[in-house]
Amino acid sequence: MDMHTVVVGTSGTTAEDVVAVARHGARVELSAAAVDALAAARLIVDALAAKPEPVYGVSTGFGALASRHISHELRAQLQRNIVRSHAAGMGPRVEREVVRALMFLRLKTVASGHTGVRPEVAQTMADLLNAGITPVVHEYGSLGCSGDLAPLSHCALTLMGEGDAEGPDGTVRPAGELLAAQGIAPVELAEKEGLALLNGTDGMLGMLVMALADLKNLYTSADITAALSLEALLGTDKVLAPELHAIRPHPGQGASADNMLRVLAGSGLTGHHQDDAPRVQDAYSVRCAPQVNGAGRDTLDHAAVVAGRELASSVDNPVVLPDGRVESNGNFHGAPVAYVLDFLAIVAADLGSICERRTDRLLDKNRSHGLPPFLADDAGVDSGLMIAQYTQAALVSEMKRLAVPASADSIPSSAMQEDHVSMGWSAARKLRTAVDNLARIVAVELYAATRAVELRAAEGLVPAPASQAAVAALRAAGAEGPGPDRFLAPDLAAADTFVREGRLVAAVEPVTGPLA
């Protein structure tokens, strides 16, 4: 466990802190300013709760039931009931890192001082994270509007010592037992606190932040595999010249072209297309790699801007404003996050598609410019990488289905009070699958391209130093080189791990310098 400590203040958090807490077990601490802001906002809520006039979220029901004024003696029950009733998720458990991100980001909003939650509730949220207690959250239950209601409710249920959670040892037990074992007292919710704990876009935002971290690595990895494929196909690197990309100045395109050019520096394989009369230009999947990869990079940048704004936001309804007003709002609507989640699924699918096209070209003796069919050792006796491309194609087909936007859908709920929802949680869930598949797709291209480069080297052509570094590191990671047919799945699994852990990028950067 990483003992780095993330301090939660009043002004939001960073993507790096989200990843540190969600994935690496960083400890969480409330700043003194956050504790003061929590206490100040709570005084405002307590004053409103004492008044005879109804205030939404403080002394009324919720959603379509907001017209009922709740008496003092029933308000604690009201807060418990909203958590219990809204903890209505179904389906498989959501991954631990997603739940930790969800909890941390809710704590971030609570700590802003705009929710009216007491300091001791916020401290208990931090205590759960630090104790490694992870609520059981289910796949289905959020419509991405009024926040990720069911997922956040399952987290709030754990704060109350109810429901099930996973302990630090990975065992699922009743939450009350886990809290007791860690010396954490269950929370008794007061006015507004139940609502404040479950009314946010934290789940979809956490998944967006982690997807961006993963996709940054995969886009750089894909630039490297595209360069290796270009090299193995005896393509030309002239199309990567900076002056060509300067006249179409998309930042991502220029960055991808520069990455590929760095990887290919010193290659003895590039520039041979002029010796092959029918080939005047390289195919689009080779020649246009910077344009496709680069457009995806620019989309990542846009999504990161949206994520940054959300990380600085306080998403709740109602909210406590600095002048003491408690006002209802619609900031819980997940549209801004849902749109970019869907956009990322689209560009991930397209990146996977162009990777697969290059792999297929490497395996086809009619288009590979002298490579053996399917990169096989003894074609006919050996099938080589034929079925590896089938697997890659199946993944690409799935990616295309995952690219269908969730945010274009809306199903009314809460007796038509919540009549337009974002489906942002669904967009985030399918993006996680898409990112996972993309790593496998890039890994298959890497495996094929490195084998092809080695076959060229056996003919006396000298690959670029960065290519040689990539090949050597992949082989050391357990993905073997050319030879007779063997059980291929372990090699592909090794390549997959090598790519998703960032080891491909790490292998070439000592040669190329830092890549974008």
Secondary structure, 3 states (H helix, E strand, C coil): CCCCEEEECCCCCCHHHHHHHHHHCCEEEECHHHHHHHHHHHHHHHHHHHCCCCCCCCCECCHHHCCCECCHHHHHHHHHHHHHHHCCCEEEECCHHHHHHHHHHHHHHHCCCCCCCCHHHHHHHHHHHHHCCEECCEEECCCCCCCCHHHHHHHHHHHCCCCEEECCCCCEEEHHHHHHHCCCCCCCCCCCHHHHHHCCCHHHHHHHHHHHHHHHHHHHHHHHHHHHHHHHCCCCCHHHCHHHHHCCCCHHHHHHHHHHHHHHCCCCCCCCHHHCCCCCCCCHHHHCHHHHHHHHHHHHHHHHHHHHHHHCCCCCCCEECCCCCEECCCCCCCHHHHHHHHHHHHHHHHHHHHHHHHHHHHHCCCCCCCCCHHHCCCECCECCCHHHHHHHHHHHHHHHHHCCCCCCCCCCECCCCECCCCCHHHHHHHHHHHHHHHHHHHHHHHHHHHHHHHHHHHCCCCCCHHHHHHHHHHHHCCCCCCCCCCCCHHHHHHHHHHHHCCHHHHHHHHHHCCCC
